[in-house]
């Protein structure tokens, strides 16, 4: 009985986090904190980033083994690369924020589907999927960095938030197989709404 109560508590906590994030502005405006605090807040205040990063943790936990750390690590590394590309202007001259947002919404949809359908891939393939989506997330973080922010501190903030969200997804995996699949379906549905609405 106690494991079931614990699972309900975790599920309720995650739902509250999702509701809070949905009510928050996805991309903070003029009064956003700068530096480390701004970077830390950015993934937490955008439902698209929040869902994708928790989904990476859930999918990694679902696969287990080496994927448990390798898939989130690939995401964090590629996200740092995407942020660096945007900050340096090397990410391509024609890549605009709406295109990046489409990539982010697609990441929410695909990662949710991977969880809902219990896809178990080779670790390197899982790392490649996570890394390809992470480039969009990192690019968006850097594009939306406040002008007054320290790029290094801002990047450290959004990388730290990402690690914490991956950890939350891994921790939430204790709720059980079917609850994880339902969470994946909900994440995928959110990604579909983001793609169709954007």
VENJOZI-V887251 format. One record per run of one state. SS is the DSSP state (2 for helix, 1 for strand, 0 for the rest). FROM is the first residue (numbers start at 0). TO is the last residue. If there is no record, write none. Layout:
ss=<SS:SS>
from=<FROM:FROM>
to=<TO:TO>
This chain:
ss=<0:2:0:2:0:2:0:2:0:2:0:2:0:2:0:2:0>
from=<0:1:23:34:45:46:63:66:88:96:116:122:143:150:175:176:197>
to=<0:22:33:44:45:62:65:87:95:115:121:142:149:174:175:196:197>
